[in-house]
Amino acid sequence: MAELWQKSAIELATEIRARRASAVDVTKAFLARIDKLNSALNAYVTVHAEEALCAAGKADEAVRRGADVGPLHGVPLHVKDNLLVAGSRTTFGSKLMERNVSTVDCPAVERLRKAGMILLGRTNTPEYGWKGVTDNRVFGATRNPWNTKLTPGGSSGGASAAVAAEMGPIGVGTDGGGSLRIPASFAGVFGFKASFGRVPNAPGSNGAILRHIGAITRTVSDMAAALDVMAGPDARDLLSLPATGDRYLADLDKGIKGKRIAYSPDFGYAHVEPEVASLCAAAAKRFAEAGAIVENVDLGWTDPYDAWSVFFFGSAAASLEKKLATQGDLLDPGMRRVVEKGLALRGVDYANALAGRHDFWDQARKVYDRFDLLLSPTLAVPPFAINQDDADPLEADVREGRKLGPLQWVRFTYPFNLTGQPAASVPAGWTKSGLPVGLQIIGNRFADALVLRAARAFEQVQPWGDRRPPLG
């Protein structure tokens, strides 16, 4: 019989509603799991044990009264330390915000709590989510449950480590260049950023032009249940999307029979480690077992890094420019370099980046003239060592006689923050040394439900849920 902490969010919600388990017992089980493992992983940076147990007690009382409870009633939740949670220390992984306590919930957290979820605590992030690995000067580095000498990715690396180690079934995070998909790939779990604006961003921030709020889970069903709650417009976010009437969980098993799926191993510009390439190519073929028509494609795209980086660097500069002169020494040195790069940008650079964004979309949209979905590796590499500031394990590689540019290892993720398309990372398999590798599923604009259905179909033909990290 599975332990409570091994069960999915949907299983836990069902048992709590049926009074086969109490929210208090579920919360205690996860708190014990955190107490056992977090010192080795550093996934949680704040644990709200007393508050969680109090909320769980109220959740159980609501069930006993026969109240109309939410779909995730009594289920534990953890939230990345760069999102606002009322009454919770919210540091953004920065010395600048080390003592900050939020007074409001962001919309995603507000909605999940109204659905009955119990906040266990906050998970680690690099400072202001600036990089694809997870360490900072406040809390240190988060470690990968599959090998604690390695990074779980980032910037939602605390969330991915917590979900992979079963210290909480649903983790809310952010994705401005891959920050849900990167850690999902490195931790062997499921990460999904819905279409830009599907989950509202609020309070507004300078980085909102790229940032998607989403979740990391072990199962696709848990993700669909969370999105059912989080999705929908919010007056505080002028870019939030209208309601669609989509029922992500209810429609999850409609399948992908007859859908045309393209697989690109490199987008025409990326360089991928051979073992990663092999695992992803094999995983892509398996969508045919779910009734899809899979075709390898040679895209020949132009890398949109230059456009994406202008928005990324410029957003960081806009957020921190006023603090740089007096408090710049408190910043992570890598974060400070990003801000300084942003401050050097000109208006014409921003205008060119806008044009580059449209140019890239003009490439990407043509895929969906012939295909319903696009697959690719999530990342070019398997997990690598912790404490590599702004790491790029492929930076020195040479192909076709030229030195490759920066951030080669994440060249599959950030393009879809420019376009706002829905994109997910599912576990494609494990390397010979036992490290997880992710496969990315990219939908056309607003095709969130189809991406989730494809992920669910793949989960059924190549299940990953029973494979767990080698933890005590």
C-alpha positions in Angstrom: 0.0 0.0 0.0 1.4 3.4 -1.0 2.3 5.9 1.7 0.3 9.1 1.7 3.3 11.1 0.4 3.6 8.7 -2.6 0.0 9.5 -3.8 -0.9 12.0 -6.5 -2.8 15.2 -5.7 -6.0 13.8 -7.2 -5.7 10.6 -5.2 -5.2 12.6 -2.0 -8.1 14.9 -2.7 -10.4 11.9 -3.4 -9.4 10.2 -0.2 -9.8 13.4 1.9 -13.3 14.0 0.5 -14.3 10.4 1.1 -12.8 10.7 4.7 -10.5 7.7 4.0 -7.6 10.1 5.0 -7.6 13.3 6.8 -5.9 16.5 5.6 -4.0 16.6 8.9 -2.6 13.2 8.4 -1.7 14.0 4.8 0.0 17.3 5.9 1.9 15.5 8.7 3.1 12.8 6.2 4.6 15.5 3.9 6.1 17.5 6.7 7.8 14.3 8.0 9.1 13.7 4.4 10.5 17.3 4.3 12.1 16.9 7.7 13.7 13.7 6.5 15.0 14.8 3.1 15.2 18.6 2.9 18.5 18.9 4.7 20.2 16.9 1.9 18.3 18.6 -1.0 17.6 22.2 0.1 14.4 22.3 -1.9 12.4 24.1 0.7 13.7 27.4 2.0 10.8 28.1 4.3 8.4 25.6 5.8 5.1 26.7 7.3 4.5 23.7 9.5 2.2 25.2 12.1 0.2 27.2 9.6 -0.2 24.1 7.4 -1.5 21.9 10.2 -3.9 24.6 11.3 -5.2 25.0 7.7 -5.4 21.2 7.4 -7.5 21.0 10.6 -10.0 23.5 9.1 -10.1 21.5 5.9 -11.0 18.4 7.8 -13.7 20.3 9.7 -15.2 21.5 6.3 -15.4 17.9 5.1 -17.1 16.7 8.3 -19.7 19.5 8.0 -20.4 18.3 4.4 -19.3 21.7 3.0 -18.9 22.1 -0.8 -15.2 21.8 -1.0 -12.8 22.6 -3.8 -11.3 20.1 -6.2 -7.9 20.0 -4.5 -9.2 20.3 -0.9 -6.6 19.3 1.7 -3.8 18.7 -0.8 -0.4 20.1 0.0 1.1 22.9 -2.1 4.6 24.5 -2.3 5.3 27.8 -4.0 8.5 29.2 -5.5 10.1 31.9 -3.5 9.6 34.6 -6.2 5.8 34.6 -6.1 3.8 36.5 -3.6 2.1 34.5 -0.8 0.3 36.4 2.0 2.0 36.2 5.3 5.0 34.3 4.0 8.6 35.3 3.7 9.2 36.0 0.0 12.9 36.7 -0.7 13.2 36.2 -4.5 16.4 34.5 -3.5 18.0 37.9 -3.0 19.8 39.6 -0.1 17.9 42.7 -1.2 14.7 41.0 -0.1 15.9 38.7 2.7 13.4 40.0 5.3 10.5 40.7 3.0 7.1 39.3 4.0 4.3 39.5 1.4 0.9 40.9 2.4 -1.0 39.4 -0.6 -1.3 36.2 -2.7 -0.6 36.3 -6.4 -3.7 35.1 -8.4 -2.4 31.5 -8.9 -1.8 31.0 -5.2 -5.0 32.7 -4.2 -7.0 30.4 -6.5 -5.3 27.2 -5.4 -5.8 28.1 -1.7 -9.5 28.8 -2.4 -9.6 25.3 -4.0 -8.6 24.0 -0.7 -4.8 23.5 -1.1 -2.6 23.6 2.0 0.6 25.7 1.8 3.5 23.7 3.1 6.2 26.3 2.3 8.4 28.0 -0.2 10.9 26.5 -2.6 14.3 27.7 -3.7 15.1 29.9 -6.7 18.2 31.7 -8.0 18.1 35.4 -7.4 15.0 36.8 -9.2 14.9 33.6 -11.2 17.8 34.8 -13.4 19.4 31.5 -14.4 18.7 27.9 -15.3 20.2 26.4 -12.1 19.2 27.0 -8.5 21.5 28.6 -6.0 21.6 32.0 -4.3 23.4 34.0 -1.6 20.6 33.7 0.9 19.9 29.9 1.0 22.7 28.2 -1.1 22.3 25.5 -3.7 19.4 23.1 -4.3 20.5 19.5 -5.1 19.1 17.0 -7.6 17.4 14.0 -5.9 18.8 11.7 -8.6 22.4 12.7 -7.7 22.9 15.2 -5.0 26.2 16.4 -6.6 24.1 17.7 -9.5 21.7 20.6 -10.0 17.9 20.0 -10.4 17.9 22.9 -12.9 16.2 26.2 -12.5 15.0 28.6 -11.9 12.1 26.6 -10.4 14.7 24.0 -9.1 13.4 23.9 -5.6 10.0 23.0 -6.9 11.4 20.2 -9.2 13.5 18.7 -6.4 10.6 18.8 -4.0 8.2 17.1 -6.5 10.8 14.5 -7.6 11.6 13.7 -3.9 7.9 13.5 -3.1 8.0 16.3 -0.6 4.8 17.8 -2.2 2.7 16.8 -5.2 2.2 20.2 -6.8 4.7 23.0 -7.0 3.9 26.5 -8.4 6.7 28.2 -10.2 7.6 30.6 -13.1 9.0 30.3 -16.6 10.7 33.2 -18.4 13.1 31.2 -20.6 12.5 27.6 -19.5 12.3 27.8 -15.8 9.5 25.2 -15.4 10.7 22.9 -18.2 14.4 23.0 -17.5 14.0 21.7 -13.9 11.3 19.2 -14.9 13.7 17.7 -17.4 16.6 17.6 -14.9 14.4 16.1 -12.1 12.4 13.5 -14.2 9.0 15.1 -13.5 6.4 17.0 -15.5 6.6 20.7 -16.1 4.1 22.8 -18.1 3.8 26.5 -19.0 0.4 27.2 -20.5 -0.1 29.9 -23.1 1.1 33.3 -22.1 -1.6 34.9 -20.0 -3.6 31.7 -19.4 -2.5 32.0 -15.7 -2.5 35.6 -14.8 0.7 37.5 -13.7 0.1 39.8 -10.8 1.3 42.1 -9.3 2.6 43.2 -12.7 6.4 43.2 -13.1 9.0 44.3 -15.6 9.6 40.6 -16.5 6.0 39.8 -17.3 6.6 40.1 -21.0 8.3 36.7 -20.9 7.0 35.2 -17.7 4.5 32.3 -17.5 3.2 31.1 -14.1 2.7 27.4 -14.0 3.4 24.2 -12.1 5.6 21.1 -11.7 4.0 17.8 -10.9 4.6 14.1 -11.1 1.5 13.3 -13.1 -0.2 14.9 -16.0 -3.6 14.6 -14.3 -2.3 16.6 -11.3 -1.1 19.3 -13.7 -4.5 19.4 -15.5 -6.3 19.7 -12.1 -4.1 22.6 -11.1 -4.5 24.4 -14.4 -8.3 24.0 -14.1 -8.0 26.1 -10.9 -5.3 28.6 -11.9 -6.5 29.5 -15.4 -8.7 32.4 -16.2 -8.6 36.2 -16.5 -7.8 38.5 -13.7 -8.4 42.3 -13.7 -5.0 42.8 -12.1 -3.3 41.5 -15.3 -4.2 43.4 -18.4 -2.5 40.6 -20.5 -4.5 37.7 -19.0 -6.5 35.7 -21.4 -10.2 35.3 -21.5 -11.9 32.2 -20.1 -12.3 29.5 -22.7 -14.5 26.9 -21.1 -11.7 24.3 -21.5 -11.9 21.4 -18.9 -8.3 20.3 -18.8 -8.8 17.3 -16.4 -12.1 16.2 -17.8 -10.9 16.1 -21.4 -7.4 14.7 -20.6 -8.0 11.2 -21.9 -9.5 12.3 -25.3 -6.2 11.2 -26.8 -4.3 12.3 -29.9 -5.4 9.7 -32.4 -4.9 11.0 -35.9 -3.0 14.1 -34.7 0.1 15.0 -36.8 3.2 15.5 -34.8 6.5 16.9 -36.0 9.8 15.9 -34.2 12.8 18.2 -34.6 16.1 17.0 -33.1 17.7 20.5 -33.2 15.4 23.2 -34.7 18.2 23.7 -37.2 20.6 25.5 -34.9 21.0 23.6 -31.6 23.8 21.2 -30.6 22.7 18.2 -28.5 24.6 15.6 -26.6 24.4 12.2 -28.3 22.7 10.2 -25.5 20.1 13.0 -25.0 19.5 13.0 -28.7 19.0 9.2 -28.8 16.6 9.1 -25.9 14.5 12.0 -27.2 14.3 10.5 -30.8 13.1 7.2 -29.3 10.5 8.9 -27.1 9.1 10.9 -30.0 8.5 7.7 -32.0 6.3 6.3 -29.2 3.6 8.9 -29.8 2.6 6.7 -32.8 1.6 4.1 -30.2 -1.1 6.6 -29.1 -2.4 6.8 -32.7 -0.6 10.0 -33.7 1.3 10.4 -37.0 4.9 11.3 -36.2 7.3 12.7 -38.7 10.9 13.9 -38.4 11.3 17.4 -39.7 14.3 19.6 -40.7 13.2 23.1 -39.5 16.2 25.2 -40.4 15.1 27.9 -37.9 17.2 30.9 -37.0 18.0 31.0 -33.3 16.0 33.8 -31.5 18.5 34.2 -28.7 19.4 37.8 -29.6 15.8 38.9 -29.4 15.0 36.9 -26.2 18.1 38.2 -24.4 17.2 41.8 -25.0 13.8 41.3 -23.2 15.5 39.3 -20.5 18.3 41.6 -19.8 16.2 44.7 -20.2 13.6 43.4 -17.7 16.2 42.7 -15.1 17.7 46.2 -15.5 14.3 47.8 -15.2 13.6 45.9 -12.0 16.9 46.6 -10.3 18.4 49.8 -11.8 17.5 52.0 -8.9 19.1 49.6 -6.4 22.3 49.0 -8.3 24.3 52.0 -7.1 23.7 51.6 -3.4 23.0 47.9 -3.0 24.6 46.3 -6.1 27.2 44.5 -3.9 24.4 42.4 -2.4 23.4 41.0 -5.8 24.6 37.6 -7.1 27.6 38.6 -9.3 25.9 36.9 -12.3 22.7 38.8 -11.6 24.6 42.0 -11.5 26.2 41.3 -14.9 22.7 40.7 -16.3 21.5 44.1 -15.0 24.5 45.9 -16.3 24.0 44.3 -19.8 20.4 45.5 -19.6 21.4 49.0 -18.7 23.7 49.1 -21.8 20.8 48.4 -24.2 19.3 51.2 -26.3 15.8 51.9 -27.5 16.8 50.6 -31.0 17.9 47.3 -29.5 14.4 46.9 -28.0 12.8 47.8 -31.3 15.0 45.2 -33.1 14.1 42.6 -30.5 10.4 43.2 -31.2 11.1 42.7 -34.9 13.1 39.6 -34.1 10.3 38.2 -32.0 7.9 38.5 -34.9 10.5 37.0 -37.3 10.8 34.0 -35.1 7.0 33.6 -34.8 6.8 33.7 -38.6 9.1 30.6 -38.6 7.3 28.8 -35.8 3.7 29.3 -37.0 4.4 27.6 -40.3 4.9 24.3 -38.5 1.3 24.3 -37.5 0.1 24.6 -41.1 1.0 20.9 -41.4 1.2 19.7 -37.8 -0.8 19.8 -34.6 2.2 19.6 -32.3 5.9 19.9 -32.3 8.3 17.8 -30.3 12.0 18.4 -29.4 14.5 17.7 -26.7 13.8 19.9 -23.7 17.5 20.4 -23.0 20.7 19.6 -24.9 22.3 18.0 -21.9 21.6 15.8 -18.8 22.0 17.3 -15.3 25.4 18.7 -14.5 27.2 19.7 -11.3 25.8 22.3 -8.8 27.4 25.7 -8.1 28.1 26.5 -11.8 27.1 30.1 -12.0 25.4 30.8 -15.4 26.5 27.3 -16.4 26.9 26.4 -20.1 28.4 22.9 -20.5 28.3 23.2 -24.3 29.8 26.6 -24.5 33.2 25.5 -25.7 31.9 22.9 -28.2 32.7 23.6 -31.8 30.5 22.6 -34.7 31.2 23.3 -38.4 34.3 25.2 -37.5 32.7 27.9 -35.4 32.4 28.5 -31.7 28.9 28.1 -30.4 27.2 31.0 -28.7 26.0 31.3 -25.1 23.4 29.2 -23.4 23.5 26.3 -25.9 22.1 23.9 -23.4 18.7 25.7 -23.2 18.3 26.6 -26.8 15.0 24.6 -27.0 13.1 26.4 -24.2 13.4 30.2 -24.4 12.0 30.5 -28.0 8.5 29.7 -26.7 8.6 32.4 -24.1 9.0 34.8 -27.0 6.0 33.4 -28.8 3.9 32.6 -25.7 3.1 29.1 -26.9 2.2 26.3 -24.5 5.1 24.0 -23.9 5.6 21.0 -21.6 8.5 18.8 -20.6 7.8 15.0 -20.0 10.5 12.5 -19.0 11.8 11.0 -22.2 14.0 8.4 -20.3 17.1 8.0 -18.2 20.7 8.0 -19.3 22.9 4.9 -18.7 24.1 6.6 -15.5 20.5 7.0 -14.2 19.9 10.7 -15.0 16.6 12.0 -16.3 16.2 13.5 -19.8 13.2 15.5 -20.9 11.2 15.7 -24.1 9.4 19.0 -25.0 5.9 19.1 -26.4 5.0 22.5 -28.0 1.5 23.4 -29.0 0.2 26.1 -31.3 -0.9 29.3 -29.6 -3.7 28.6 -27.1 -3.6 24.9 -27.6 -3.1 24.2 -23.9 -5.6 21.3 -23.8 -4.0 19.5 -26.7 -0.5 19.7 -25.2 -1.8 18.2 -21.9 -3.6 15.5 -23.9 -0.4 14.6 -25.7 1.5 14.5 -22.5 -1.1 12.2 -21.0 -1.0 9.9 -24.0 2.8 9.7 -23.7 2.5 9.0 -20.0 0.3 6.0 -20.8 2.6 4.5 -23.4 5.8 5.2 -21.5 4.9 5.7 -17.8 7.5 7.4 -15.6 5.6 7.6 -12.3 7.0 4.4 -10.7 10.6 5.4 -11.3 11.8 7.2 -8.2 15.1 8.8 -7.1 17.5 6.7 -5.0 16.6 8.5 -1.7 16.5 7.0 1.8 
